[in-house]
Amino acid sequence: MRRRHFVQTLGASALVGSAGCTGQSDDTAPAFEVSSPAFSSGDELPARFTCDSDGVSPPFVIERVPEPTAALAVTAEYDGGVFSQPVFWTLWNVPPETERIPAGLHREPTLDMLGGARQGTQPPNEPGYEPPCPPAGQPYEHRFQVFALGEKLSLEGGTEQEQASEAIANALIASTRITVDYTHPAATDS
């Protein structure tokens, strides 16, 4: 299972890594861009979005969605090493005209407030954002990736994170990433 996950991660990473690597001439539109009002790439992930505080999903601002995007998707994972890339959030079928994904999305399989977008799960947990809680005492890299998809996904809300991540990678047109670090305190009640 770990080997399969490693191979899938390599394949998805290669696909995702090449998605934004095309050169731009003066005739092309500006690149797909995502930011968060809560943090920027290279920052420390605020505790509010982890198991050490409220554990809510972070907000995102989406700009310059490429054509012909049929839906947007989000994945979040932390780097647990070569054989471990725990995915703690998958969100898909967000309407392509969405400019903002608010913080604190409900832990539900389907989100009416986001046009029927769906969220994955890591059983036995509820669907939705599972606040990261990496091993204590050292920094872990956390990657929030937003994808432009060429088609809406037929997956039901509550699909397992791994299956949802694979389907997202297979429908990819473009992606952008925000990378932050987080160090879970060594002494905590969590």
C-alpha positions as CSV (number, residue, x, y, z in Angstrom):
1,M,0.0,0.0,0.0
2,R,2.8,2.4,0.9
3,R,4.6,1.7,-2.4
4,R,1.4,2.2,-4.4
5,H,0.8,5.5,-2.6
6,F,4.4,6.5,-3.2
7,V,4.1,5.7,-7.0
8,Q,0.7,7.6,-7.1
9,T,2.3,10.6,-5.3
10,L,5.2,10.6,-7.7
11,G,2.8,10.4,-10.7
12,A,0.5,13.1,-9.4
13,S,3.5,15.3,-8.4
14,A,5.0,15.0,-11.9
15,L,1.7,15.8,-13.5
16,V,1.1,18.7,-11.1
17,G,4.7,19.9,-11.4
18,S,4.4,20.1,-15.2
19,A,1.0,21.8,-15.2
20,G,2.3,25.3,-14.6
21,C,5.6,25.0,-16.4
22,T,4.6,26.3,-19.8
23,G,6.2,29.5,-20.8
24,Q,4.1,32.6,-21.3
25,S,4.3,35.0,-24.3
26,D,3.0,38.5,-24.2
27,D,-0.2,37.2,-25.9
28,T,-1.2,34.9,-23.1
29,A,-3.3,35.6,-20.1
30,P,-1.7,36.0,-16.7
31,A,-1.1,32.8,-14.8
32,F,-3.7,31.1,-12.5
33,E,-3.2,32.5,-9.0
34,V,-4.4,31.7,-5.5
35,S,-3.6,33.4,-2.3
36,S,-4.8,33.3,1.3
37,P,-5.6,36.4,3.5
38,A,-4.4,34.2,6.4
39,F,-0.9,33.3,5.2
40,S,1.5,33.3,2.3
41,S,4.0,30.8,0.9
42,G,6.9,30.5,3.2
43,D,5.0,31.6,6.3
44,E,4.2,29.6,9.4
45,L,0.7,28.0,9.2
46,P,-1.4,29.9,11.9
47,A,-2.4,27.6,14.8
48,R,-6.0,28.5,14.1
49,F,-6.0,26.0,11.1
50,T,-4.4,23.2,13.1
51,C,-5.3,20.7,15.9
52,D,-3.7,23.1,18.4
53,S,-6.5,25.6,18.1
54,D,-9.9,26.0,16.2
55,G,-8.9,23.5,13.5
56,V,-10.9,25.4,10.8
57,S,-10.2,25.3,7.1
58,P,-8.3,28.3,5.7
59,P,-9.7,30.9,3.3
60,F,-8.5,31.3,-0.3
61,V,-8.8,34.0,-3.0
62,I,-8.8,32.7,-6.6
63,E,-7.8,34.8,-9.6
64,R,-7.3,34.3,-13.3
65,V,-8.9,30.9,-13.6
66,P,-7.8,29.5,-17.0
67,E,-10.3,28.5,-19.7
68,P,-11.9,26.0,-20.1
69,T,-12.1,25.3,-16.4
70,A,-15.2,23.3,-15.5
71,A,-14.6,23.2,-11.7
72,L,-12.0,24.0,-9.1
73,A,-10.5,21.7,-6.4
74,V,-8.3,22.0,-3.3
75,T,-6.1,19.5,-1.7
76,A,-4.0,19.9,1.5
77,E,-1.2,17.5,2.6
78,Y,1.8,17.7,4.8
79,D,5.2,16.2,4.0
80,G,5.7,13.2,6.3
81,G,8.7,12.0,4.2
82,V,9.1,10.0,1.0
83,F,6.6,7.4,1.8
84,S,4.1,9.5,3.7
85,Q,2.2,12.5,2.3
86,P,-0.9,12.6,4.5
87,V,-3.8,14.3,2.7
88,F,-5.9,16.1,5.3
89,W,-8.4,17.8,2.9
90,T,-9.9,17.4,-0.5
91,L,-12.5,19.7,-1.9
92,W,-13.8,19.5,-5.5
93,N,-16.5,20.7,-7.9
94,V,-16.2,24.3,-6.7
95,P,-17.8,26.4,-9.4
96,P,-15.1,28.0,-11.7
97,E,-16.4,31.5,-11.2
98,T,-15.7,31.3,-7.4
99,E,-13.5,34.1,-6.3
100,R,-13.3,33.3,-2.6
101,I,-13.4,30.1,-0.5
102,P,-14.2,31.2,3.0
103,A,-12.5,30.0,6.2
104,G,-14.3,27.5,8.4
105,L,-16.2,25.4,5.9
106,H,-18.6,23.0,7.5
107,R,-17.6,19.4,7.8
108,E,-20.2,18.0,5.4
109,P,-19.9,15.9,2.3
110,T,-21.7,18.5,0.1
111,L,-21.4,22.3,0.6
112,D,-24.4,24.2,-0.8
113,M,-22.7,27.5,0.0
114,L,-20.1,26.6,-2.6
115,G,-22.5,25.6,-5.4
116,G,-22.7,22.0,-4.3
117,A,-18.9,21.4,-3.9
118,R,-17.9,18.2,-2.3
119,Q,-15.4,17.2,0.4
120,G,-13.5,14.0,1.0
121,T,-12.9,12.1,4.2
122,Q,-10.3,10.0,5.9
123,P,-12.3,7.3,7.7
124,P,-13.4,7.2,10.5
125,N,-13.5,11.0,10.5
126,E,-16.3,13.2,9.1
127,P,-15.9,14.6,5.6
128,G,-14.1,18.0,5.3
129,Y,-11.0,19.7,6.6
130,E,-9.1,17.5,9.1
131,P,-6.8,20.0,10.9
132,P,-3.2,18.9,10.6
133,C,-1.6,17.5,13.7
134,P,1.9,16.4,12.6
135,P,4.4,14.7,15.0
136,A,5.6,17.2,17.6
137,G,8.8,19.1,17.9
138,Q,9.9,19.6,14.3
139,P,8.6,21.7,11.4
140,Y,6.6,20.0,8.7
141,E,5.8,21.4,5.3
142,H,2.1,21.8,4.5
143,R,0.9,22.2,0.9
144,F,-2.4,23.8,0.0
145,Q,-2.9,23.2,-3.8
146,V,-5.7,24.6,-5.8
147,F,-6.5,23.0,-9.2
148,A,-8.4,24.1,-12.3
149,L,-10.2,21.0,-13.6
150,G,-11.3,20.3,-17.1
151,E,-14.4,18.5,-15.9
152,K,-16.6,18.2,-12.9
153,L,-15.9,15.1,-10.9
154,S,-18.6,12.4,-10.6
155,L,-17.3,11.5,-7.1
156,E,-19.8,11.7,-4.2
157,G,-19.1,13.8,-1.2
158,G,-17.4,11.7,1.5
159,T,-15.2,9.8,-0.9
160,E,-11.9,8.8,0.7
161,Q,-9.1,11.4,0.3
162,E,-6.8,9.2,-1.7
163,Q,-9.4,8.4,-4.3
164,A,-10.5,12.0,-4.5
165,S,-6.8,13.1,-4.9
166,E,-6.4,10.7,-7.8
167,A,-9.5,11.9,-9.6
168,I,-8.4,15.6,-9.1
169,A,-5.0,14.8,-10.6
170,N,-6.6,13.1,-13.6
171,A,-8.8,16.1,-14.5
172,L,-6.1,18.7,-14.0
173,I,-5.7,21.7,-16.4
174,A,-3.6,24.0,-14.1
175,S,-2.6,24.3,-10.5
176,T,-1.0,26.6,-8.0
177,R,0.3,25.9,-4.5
178,I,0.8,27.7,-1.2
179,T,3.5,26.0,1.0
180,V,3.8,26.8,4.7
181,D,5.5,25.2,7.7
182,Y,4.0,24.2,11.0
183,T,5.6,22.8,14.1
184,H,3.3,21.0,16.5
185,P,4.4,22.0,20.0
186,A,6.2,19.2,21.9
187,A,4.2,19.7,25.0
188,T,0.5,19.9,24.3
189,D,-2.8,18.6,25.5
190,S,-3.9,17.4,22.0
